[in-house]
C-alpha cells in the first residue's frame, strides 16, 4: 500500500519539530520526497524512519520559501556522495515549476563543492512541470497544479495510486475555490492549519496567508474529503497538538481527522466508512 512518512509538521520558525515535508512511499520501497525543510534534520528524520537515501530517486519542491527548499543542499550532498562511493544506482530527479527549480539549482551551486554539483544534468536532473501536467512516478499518477499562491509561486499535486486511492497536497496556503477540481472528493487531503481558531489573535495566521484548524476543517467538509491531514503548524504546544487540534477540528469536520507528529506514518488506505 502507499504510505506517507511524515518528516516534519511545523511551519517556518518552529524549534520543537521540523519544517513540513514528507515522503510518499510505495510497496516496492521507493520514496518520493515532498519538500526538504530548512536544514539537515531532513537526513536525521529519514534515518529515524529507516528511509535510505539510495531509495529516493524523485523529489518535488513546491516553492522557494526557506523552510521548504533550504534542506536541498543536504539531500543533494548526501546523494551525490553516495554516487561518488558507487552506492547510489540510477538518477535523482527534481520536479517543480521551472522558476523554483532554477532557485534550487542556484542554492546548491553556491553552497556545495563542484564534486557534488558535477552530477547536475548528468545524474541529477531538474525537471520542470507545468500547471495541470500529468506524470507517472513511483507507480502513482500525479497531476501537478499551480495553487494560485498569494505570496510566492507555488505548486501542489494530486496523486492516484495503484489501488485507486487519491491524495491531494495543496501546499502551505489555504484551499482556494480554483482548486476544487483537484481536491473535491479526495480520499486524503493535506491542508495547512497554522494554529487553533481560538488562538488566532496570538498567532495571527491570516496576516501570513494561513488558516486555523476551523477553516481547514470547514474546507475539508465542503470538499467531501474522507481523511483530512493537518500540517504546517505552530509548535507552542507540540506534544499536545494532536489532542488540541482534533478537539477543535471535530466541531467542523466529522470524517477522519489526522493531526500527525514528526516521524508518524500514514497508510493511504484508512478510508472512513459512512
N, C-alpha and C positions, 0 to 999 in steps of 0.2 A: 504494500500500500504506500501511497505518497504520504510523506511526513514533513512537518515544519520543525526545524530545530531553531529555537529562539536564542540567538547570541546576545541580544541586548533589547531592552524595552524602554529605555529612557530618552528624554529629549536632549537638547544640546548641552545644557550646563549641569547635568547630573553628576554626582560623585559617589552615590551608593550603588549604582548599577552602570551598565554600559549603554552607549547610544543604540538606538533601534536598528537592528539588522538581523537577518535570519537566513537559513538555508531551506530550500525545498529539496527533498531527498527522495529518490525512487527506490524500488525494490532491489535494483542492481547495485545500490551503494554509491551512486553518483549524486553529487550535491551541486545545486545551483545557488550561488551566493547572491543575496539581495542586499546591496549596500555594504559598506565596510566599517561604519562607525568612524571614530576620530583618532584611534590610536592602536597600539599593539595588543591591547586587551582582546582584540579580534583573534589573535593567534592563541592567546590563553584560553579563550572560551571554546574555540574549535577543538583544542586539545582536551578540555574537560568533557566535551561531548563526543570524544573519540571519532572526530571527523578528520581524517588525514588530508593534508593539502594536496596529496597526489590524486585524490578523488574529486577535486574541484577543477573542472575544466571550463566552466561558464559562470560569469559574474555580470550582474546587472547593476548599473549605477543610476539612481533615479534623478539626482540633481547635485548641484555643486556646493551646497552648504557643508561646512567643515565636519559636522557630526555625521555626515553620510559618505563623504568622499576621502577624508584625510587618512583613513586606515589603508587606503590603496597602496601606499608605499610599502607597508609591512607585508601584505599578501603578495605583492609583486616580488619583493626581495626574497621572501621565503620560497616561492615557487621557482623563481629564476635560479636560486642557489640549488634547489633540488634538480633543476635541469642541468646545471653545471656538474653536479655529482652523479648524473645519469640515473636518477631515481624517479624522475617525473617523465611519464610517457604521454605522447600526444601534445596538443596545443592548448593554450589558455585563450579563451575568447571573452572580451568585454563587450557588453551590449548597453546601449543608451542613445540618447539624442547626440547628434554629431558635435554640437557645441559642448555638451557635458563631457564627452569622450576626449575632446581636444584639451580641456582643462585637466582631466585625469592624466593624460599623457604628459602634459607640461609639468604637473606636480612631480611625477615620477622622474622625469628628465632632470629637473632641478635638484631633487633630493637624493637620488640614487646614483651609484657609480655606473660607469659605462659597462662594466662586466655584467651588470644586471639588465640594463636597458638595451643592450645589443640584441636581445631576443625580440625586441619590438619589430613587428611586421615580418618576422621570420617564424617564431613560435608563439609569440604573444600578440594577439590581434585585437584591434579596436574596431568594432563592427557597428556602424550607425543603424538605428531603427527609426522608422517614420511612424507618424500617427496612424493608428489602425493597421499597422503591419503585423502579419502573422508569421510565426516561426515555430518549428518543432525542436524542442530542446529537452533533454533527459526524459524522453518518452512522453512529454506533455505538449499540448498545443497551446502556444502563447499568442495573445493579441496585445501588443503594446499600444498605449494611447497617451496623449497629452492630457494632463489633469486640469489644464486651464488655471495654473497657479496664479495667485495674487501677489506672490513675492518674487519668484525666480523660476525660470523654465524647469518643468518637472514632468516626468513620465511615470505612469503606473502600468499595470498589466492585468489581464485576466488569463487564467490557465484552465484547461480541462485535461484531466489525467486519463489514463487508460481505462479506468472504471467509470468514467463519465462524471466524476466529481469536479465541481467548478470552485475556483478560489480567485477572489479579486483583491488586488492591492492598489490602493489609491494614493499612496504616498503619505506625506506627513501634513496634509491640509485637509479641511473638511470636504465631505461629499458635496458635489455641485450637480445641479439638475442636468447639465450637459453630459454627465457620465452615466445617466440612467441605463442606457443600452448595455453598458459593460457590467453594471452592478446588479440590476434587477434579478431577483430570484436566485442569486448565487448561493451555493451551499455554504460557502465560507467567505467572509469579507473581513479584511483588516482595516480598521479605521482609527485615526489618531484620537486620543482623548486626553488633553493636556492636564486636566485636573477635575475634581468634583465640581458640580454646579454650585454647591453650597460654599465652595472656596474660590469662586470666580473673582471676587474682589481682592483676594490675596494674590492670586497668580496672574490675573489679567490676561486670560487666554486670547480674547478677541483682539487685543492690540497686536498679538503675534500671529494673527490669522490661524488660530487654533480653536478648538471647541472644548466643551466639557463632556463628561460622561453622559449627561442628559441628552445633549444634541446628537452625539454619536449613536446612542441607543434609539432615539427617535428616527434617525436616518435608517438604521437597521430595520426598524419596524416598517417604515414606509416602503422600503425596497424588498420586503419579504425575504430577508436574509435568515437562513436557518441557524447559522453559527457565526456570531459576531465576535471578533477578536479586537481588543482594545490595546493600543500600543502608543509609543512616543509620549510618555507621561512625565510629570514631575516626580521627584523621589523623596519628598519630605517624610512620608510615612511608607517607605518602600516595603517593609516587612508586612505591614497590614494592608497594603494597597489592594490586593485581590479581594479581601473581605469588604473594604470600604467601597470600592468601585462597583462590586456586584450588588451590594446593598442598595446603592443609589440607582444603578442601571436597571434593576428588575422592576422598578416602577414604570419604566418606559419601554422595556423590551422583554417579551415573555418567552422567547425561544432561548436557545443555548448561548449564554454569555460567557466568554472566556477572557480572563484577565491574567495573562501569563507573567511569570517572573523570568529573569535571565536563566538560561540553561534548561528551560522547560521544553518538552517535546509535545507536539500536537499531531495526532493522526487525522488525516483528512478523510475519515470515514465515519466520524461520530455525528450522524445526522439525527437530530431530534425528531421523533415521530409526533404527528398531531394527536 
